[in-house]
Amino acid sequence: MLNRKLENFTAYAFADNAEQGNPAGVVLLNEWLSQEIMQKIATENNLPETAFIFPRDNNLNEWDIRWFTPIMEVPLCGHATLASAAVLHQIYRYSPPSFKFYAKRDFLEVKLMKSKYLLDLPSDIPVKSKLSSEVIEALGLNDGCVYKGRDYYLVKLSDETQVKNAQPDFNRLKKLINNGIIISSEGADVDFVSRFFAPAMGIDEDFVTGSAHCVLVPFWSHQLNKSKMLARQISSRGGNLECRLKKDRIELLGGVYIETEKYKNI
């Protein structure tokens, strides 16, 4: 067991500074806390997600991981996993070839790549689906081709302008649908762009969503006939991702910025 106080870090995933990317809380545990206490910490953090990690059998290369939004536990979170690896590497100076993370449902891995981190996630191939006209209207859209992965819906739009200009009614969306929804199109300067909304999960619009790319990467790989792609999530903060499809897995490459002087003891 690690002998230390619990420290609650904020790291910005898929970013080079604190003005970009997606902030995540990262808490290294000496023992598992109750779900109620972890939820309270995540709520107080008020970040898109907070990751709680605990070493497996005192093996500092392998970690159990759980993720919480400000209102609920979620089954998968990419950016907070990337942030967790960066905290272990940058703050605690652990430098294995990779960090292995075991969630309740999925296995994730983060490899150290010079100044960046390579996140390995399960691929989630979406299938044709439908959303009600009320949901489409609540997204601020007129139409779109709808697909569904295991966790999220994907709405394919005709161009980047439609993605940028969409103005969802989050209060209405929250009442209509429990799933996260991705809107996406081919990009003007990158292969594809996206935005992600999940008001029922406590996140009106996420900044850079690793788990959404589990759906986006195989989808656009098929559409564009490419296994390597550049993507940008065009939220208010924004984030760039280098993406690769590898059979039933995807890889996302990005930087992580940590304000090392800013952390909270728990």
DRENZAFI-846738 format. One record per residue (C-alpha): residue number from 1; z, y, x. Coordinates in nm, 2 decimals. Layout:
BEGIN
<NUM; <Z; Y; X>>
...
//
This chain:
BEGIN
<1; <0.00; 0.00; 0.00>>
<2; <-0.08; 0.35; 0.12>>
<3; <0.23; 0.55; 0.21>>
<4; <0.16; 0.90; 0.09>>
<5; <0.21; 1.14; -0.20>>
<6; <-0.05; 1.14; -0.47>>
<7; <-0.30; 1.42; -0.41>>
<8; <-0.55; 1.55; -0.66>>
<9; <-0.86; 1.68; -0.50>>
<10; <-1.16; 1.86; -0.64>>
<11; <-1.50; 1.77; -0.49>>
<12; <-1.85; 1.90; -0.58>>
<13; <-2.10; 1.62; -0.60>>
<14; <-2.47; 1.66; -0.54>>
<15; <-2.40; 2.00; -0.38>>
<16; <-2.36; 2.19; -0.05>>
<17; <-2.11; 2.44; -0.18>>
<18; <-1.87; 2.51; -0.46>>
<19; <-2.13; 2.71; -0.66>>
<20; <-2.35; 2.41; -0.72>>
<21; <-2.33; 2.05; -0.83>>
<22; <-2.08; 1.87; -1.05>>
<23; <-1.70; 1.91; -0.99>>
<24; <-1.48; 1.60; -1.01>>
<25; <-1.12; 1.53; -0.97>>
<26; <-1.02; 1.25; -0.73>>
<27; <-0.67; 1.10; -0.73>>
<28; <-0.57; 0.83; -0.48>>
<29; <-0.31; 0.61; -0.63>>
<30; <-0.01; 0.42; -0.48>>
<31; <0.00; 0.21; -0.79>>
<32; <-0.18; 0.22; -1.13>>
<33; <-0.04; 0.48; -1.36>>
<34; <-0.04; 0.43; -1.74>>
<35; <-0.36; 0.53; -1.92>>
<36; <-0.16; 0.80; -2.10>>
<37; <-0.06; 0.96; -1.77>>
<38; <-0.41; 0.94; -1.62>>
<39; <-0.55; 1.10; -1.93>>
<40; <-0.29; 1.38; -1.91>>
<41; <-0.39; 1.45; -1.54>>
<42; <-0.76; 1.45; -1.64>>
<43; <-0.69; 1.68; -1.93>>
<44; <-0.50; 1.92; -1.71>>
<45; <-0.77; 1.91; -1.44>>
<46; <-1.02; 2.01; -1.72>>
<47; <-1.32; 1.89; -1.50>>
<48; <-1.61; 1.69; -1.63>>
<49; <-1.45; 1.38; -1.49>>
<50; <-1.15; 1.28; -1.29>>
<51; <-1.16; 0.95; -1.09>>
<52; <-0.85; 0.74; -1.01>>
<53; <-0.89; 0.50; -0.72>>
<54; <-0.67; 0.23; -0.59>>
<55; <-0.73; 0.01; -0.28>>
<56; <-0.80; -0.36; -0.34>>
<57; <-0.55; -0.57; -0.14>>
<58; <-0.49; -0.28; 0.10>>
<59; <-0.86; -0.30; 0.19>>
<60; <-0.96; 0.06; 0.25>>
<61; <-1.33; -0.03; 0.21>>
<62; <-1.29; -0.17; -0.14>>
<63; <-1.14; 0.03; -0.44>>
<64; <-1.08; -0.02; -0.81>>
<65; <-1.19; 0.29; -1.00>>
<66; <-1.14; 0.44; -1.34>>
<67; <-1.29; 0.77; -1.48>>
<68; <-1.16; 1.01; -1.74>>
<69; <-1.31; 1.32; -1.91>>
<70; <-1.07; 1.58; -2.04>>
<71; <-1.04; 1.37; -2.37>>
<72; <-1.12; 1.01; -2.30>>
<73; <-1.18; 0.72; -2.05>>
<74; <-1.55; 0.65; -1.98>>
<75; <-1.72; 0.33; -1.87>>
<76; <-1.93; 0.48; -1.59>>
<77; <-1.94; 0.80; -1.38>>
<78; <-2.17; 0.84; -1.09>>
<79; <-2.08; 1.19; -0.96>>
<80; <-1.70; 1.12; -0.95>>
<81; <-1.77; 0.80; -0.76>>
<82; <-1.97; 0.99; -0.50>>
<83; <-1.68; 1.25; -0.49>>
<84; <-1.43; 0.97; -0.43>>
<85; <-1.62; 0.83; -0.13>>
<86; <-1.65; 1.18; 0.01>>
<87; <-1.27; 1.24; -0.02>>
<88; <-1.20; 0.91; 0.15>>
<89; <-1.44; 1.00; 0.43>>
<90; <-1.39; 1.37; 0.47>>
<91; <-1.02; 1.40; 0.40>>
<92; <-0.88; 1.07; 0.50>>
<93; <-1.13; 1.00; 0.78>>
<94; <-1.22; 0.65; 0.66>>
<95; <-1.57; 0.56; 0.80>>
<96; <-1.67; 0.21; 0.69>>
<97; <-2.04; 0.13; 0.66>>
<98; <-1.99; 0.17; 0.28>>
<99; <-1.72; 0.21; 0.02>>
<100; <-1.73; -0.05; -0.26>>
<101; <-1.60; 0.06; -0.60>>
<102; <-1.51; -0.19; -0.88>>
<103; <-1.49; -0.06; -1.24>>
<104; <-1.40; -0.25; -1.55>>
<105; <-1.77; -0.31; -1.62>>
<106; <-1.98; -0.22; -1.31>>
<107; <-1.99; -0.24; -0.94>>
<108; <-2.09; 0.07; -0.74>>
<109; <-2.13; 0.14; -0.37>>
<110; <-2.15; 0.45; -0.16>>
<111; <-2.30; 0.44; 0.19>>
<112; <-2.25; 0.71; 0.45>>
<113; <-2.58; 0.87; 0.54>>
<114; <-2.52; 1.14; 0.81>>
<115; <-2.42; 1.45; 0.62>>
<116; <-2.50; 1.29; 0.27>>
<117; <-2.39; 1.00; 0.06>>
<118; <-2.61; 0.73; -0.09>>
<119; <-2.48; 0.61; -0.43>>
<120; <-2.58; 0.27; -0.55>>
<121; <-2.56; 0.21; -0.93>>
<122; <-2.69; -0.04; -1.19>>
<123; <-3.03; 0.03; -1.34>>
<124; <-3.04; 0.08; -1.72>>
<125; <-3.39; 0.04; -1.86>>
<126; <-3.42; 0.23; -2.19>>
<127; <-3.61; 0.10; -2.49>>
<128; <-3.79; 0.28; -2.77>>
<129; <-3.54; 0.41; -3.03>>
<130; <-3.49; 0.67; -3.30>>
<131; <-3.26; 0.96; -3.37>>
<132; <-3.22; 1.13; -3.70>>
<133; <-3.39; 1.46; -3.76>>
<134; <-3.04; 1.62; -3.79>>
<135; <-2.96; 1.51; -3.43>>
<136; <-3.30; 1.64; -3.30>>
<137; <-3.24; 1.97; -3.47>>
<138; <-2.88; 1.99; -3.33>>
<139; <-3.03; 1.94; -2.99>>
<140; <-3.24; 2.26; -3.05>>
<141; <-3.56; 2.06; -3.05>>
<142; <-3.85; 2.01; -3.29>>
<143; <-3.95; 1.66; -3.17>>
<144; <-3.95; 1.42; -2.87>>
<145; <-4.00; 1.06; -2.78>>
<146; <-3.66; 0.88; -2.81>>
<147; <-3.53; 0.59; -2.60>>
<148; <-3.19; 0.42; -2.58>>
<149; <-3.01; 0.27; -2.28>>
<150; <-2.68; 0.09; -2.31>>
<151; <-2.47; 0.41; -2.31>>
<152; <-2.70; 0.71; -2.36>>
<153; <-3.00; 0.82; -2.55>>
<154; <-3.30; 0.97; -2.37>>
<155; <-3.54; 1.22; -2.53>>
<156; <-3.86; 1.27; -2.34>>
<157; <-4.01; 1.62; -2.38>>
<158; <-4.36; 1.74; -2.29>>
<159; <-4.27; 2.00; -2.02>>
<160; <-3.99; 2.15; -1.82>>
<161; <-3.98; 2.47; -2.03>>
<162; <-3.87; 2.27; -2.33>>
<163; <-3.59; 2.12; -2.14>>
<164; <-3.48; 2.46; -2.01>>
<165; <-3.50; 2.64; -2.34>>
<166; <-3.32; 2.38; -2.56>>
<167; <-3.00; 2.54; -2.71>>
<168; <-2.79; 2.26; -2.86>>
<169; <-2.54; 2.31; -3.14>>
<170; <-2.25; 2.13; -2.97>>
<171; <-2.02; 2.14; -3.27>>
<172; <-2.29; 1.99; -3.49>>
<173; <-2.38; 1.73; -3.22>>
<174; <-2.02; 1.62; -3.19>>
<175; <-2.00; 1.54; -3.55>>
<176; <-2.34; 1.35; -3.56>>
<177; <-2.33; 1.12; -3.26>>
<178; <-2.08; 0.96; -3.02>>
<179; <-2.32; 0.88; -2.74>>
<180; <-2.43; 1.11; -2.45>>
<181; <-2.79; 1.24; -2.49>>
<182; <-3.03; 1.31; -2.20>>
<183; <-3.34; 1.54; -2.24>>
<184; <-3.60; 1.51; -1.97>>
<185; <-3.96; 1.59; -1.87>>
<186; <-4.18; 1.59; -1.57>>
<187; <-4.08; 1.87; -1.33>>
<188; <-4.29; 2.16; -1.20>>
<189; <-4.15; 2.13; -0.84>>
<190; <-3.98; 1.78; -0.86>>
<191; <-4.08; 1.46; -1.02>>
<192; <-3.86; 1.50; -1.32>>
<193; <-3.59; 1.74; -1.46>>
<194; <-3.31; 1.67; -1.71>>
<195; <-3.01; 1.80; -1.90>>
<196; <-2.72; 1.59; -2.04>>
<197; <-2.50; 1.65; -2.34>>
<198; <-2.19; 1.46; -2.45>>
<199; <-1.97; 1.68; -2.67>>
<200; <-1.81; 1.38; -2.84>>
<201; <-1.69; 1.27; -2.49>>
<202; <-1.54; 1.61; -2.41>>
<203; <-1.84; 1.74; -2.21>>
<204; <-2.07; 1.98; -2.40>>
<205; <-2.32; 1.99; -2.11>>
<206; <-2.26; 1.80; -1.78>>
<207; <-2.38; 1.97; -1.46>>
<208; <-2.52; 1.67; -1.26>>
<209; <-2.48; 1.33; -1.42>>
<210; <-2.51; 1.03; -1.19>>
<211; <-2.48; 0.78; -1.48>>
<212; <-2.76; 0.95; -1.67>>
<213; <-2.99; 0.87; -1.38>>
<214; <-2.93; 0.50; -1.43>>
<215; <-3.16; 0.55; -1.73>>
<216; <-3.38; 0.83; -1.59>>
<217; <-3.48; 0.66; -1.26>>
<218; <-3.62; 0.34; -1.41>>
<219; <-3.78; 0.53; -1.69>>
<220; <-3.96; 0.78; -1.47>>
<221; <-4.04; 0.52; -1.21>>
<222; <-4.24; 0.34; -1.48>>
<223; <-4.39; 0.66; -1.62>>
<224; <-4.50; 0.79; -1.27>>
<225; <-4.56; 0.46; -1.10>>
<226; <-4.33; 0.56; -0.81>>
<227; <-4.01; 0.40; -0.67>>
<228; <-3.90; 0.71; -0.48>>
<229; <-3.86; 1.04; -0.66>>
<230; <-3.70; 1.39; -0.64>>
<231; <-3.51; 1.50; -0.95>>
<232; <-3.32; 1.81; -1.06>>
<233; <-3.06; 1.84; -1.33>>
<234; <-3.12; 2.20; -1.46>>
<235; <-2.78; 2.28; -1.59>>
<236; <-2.61; 2.62; -1.52>>
<237; <-2.49; 2.49; -1.18>>
<238; <-2.78; 2.26; -1.11>>
<239; <-2.81; 1.97; -0.87>>
<240; <-3.08; 1.80; -0.67>>
<241; <-3.10; 1.42; -0.63>>
<242; <-3.32; 1.20; -0.42>>
<243; <-3.38; 0.89; -0.63>>
<244; <-3.50; 0.54; -0.56>>
<245; <-3.54; 0.23; -0.78>>
<246; <-3.46; -0.10; -0.62>>
<247; <-3.51; -0.39; -0.86>>
<248; <-3.20; -0.39; -1.09>>
<249; <-3.03; -0.11; -0.90>>
<250; <-3.09; 0.26; -0.84>>
<251; <-2.99; 0.48; -0.54>>
<252; <-2.90; 0.85; -0.55>>
<253; <-2.87; 1.06; -0.24>>
<254; <-2.68; 1.38; -0.23>>
<255; <-2.42; 1.59; -0.06>>
<256; <-2.06; 1.65; -0.15>>
<257; <-1.86; 1.97; -0.08>>
<258; <-1.48; 1.96; -0.08>>
<259; <-1.26; 2.27; -0.06>>
<260; <-1.00; 2.10; 0.16>>
<261; <-0.75; 2.38; 0.13>>
<262; <-0.74; 2.35; -0.24>>
<263; <-0.56; 2.04; -0.38>>
<264; <-0.26; 1.96; -0.59>>
<265; <0.03; 1.73; -0.53>>
<266; <0.11; 1.51; -0.83>>
//
